[in-house]
Amino acid sequence: MNIMRILLAIILPPLGVFLTKGISPAFAINILLTVLGWLPGSIHAVWIIVKEAENEPAY
């Protein structure tokens, strides 16, 4: 599932963050970064997804 989120984060950064965090400050920041430029939004989205995956417990 994380690979799919990362691919979405590269194509549409706010969608990747929304699927990971929902409506949150990270989502608003990502929209702002994406408006300023696609690359900053994509980097932020991938970073959010990877950080969230690190915090999930391993089963």
N, C-alpha and C positions, 0 to 999 in steps of 0.2 A: 504494500500500500504506500510506503514511503517513496518508492521509486516513481509511482504514478503522481504523487504530490509534487515531487521535485520536477518532473516533466511539466506539470501544470504551472509550477512556479517559474519556470523558464519561459513558457509561452505567455501565460497571463499571471503575473506575480500576485496581484490581490486575491485571485481565486485560490492559489496555493495556501496563502496565509489564512484566508477565511475557512478553508477546510481543516486547517490545523488548529487555529485559535478561536474561530468564530468572530463575532463583532467584539473587538477589543482595541486597546490603544495601538497594538502592533499592526492591526488591520488598517487603522487610520494613517499611521506612519507610512505603511507600505503604499497606500494610495497616493500620498503626497510624493513619495520618492518615485513612484511610477510616472506621475504627472511631470516631474522634473526630468525624468529620463528612464528609458526602459532598463538599462543596465543597473543603475542603483536599486531599482525596485526588484529586479531579479536576484541580485546578490542578497538583499535583505530577506527576501522570501525564502531562499535556499537556507540561509543562516537560521531563520526562525524554525524551519522544518527540521533541520539537523539538531538544533538545540532541544527541541521537543522530543525527538527520538532518543536522545541521550538520557532524558529524564524519565522515560517510560521504563517500568520494571521489566526485566527479561523473564520470560516464563520458561 
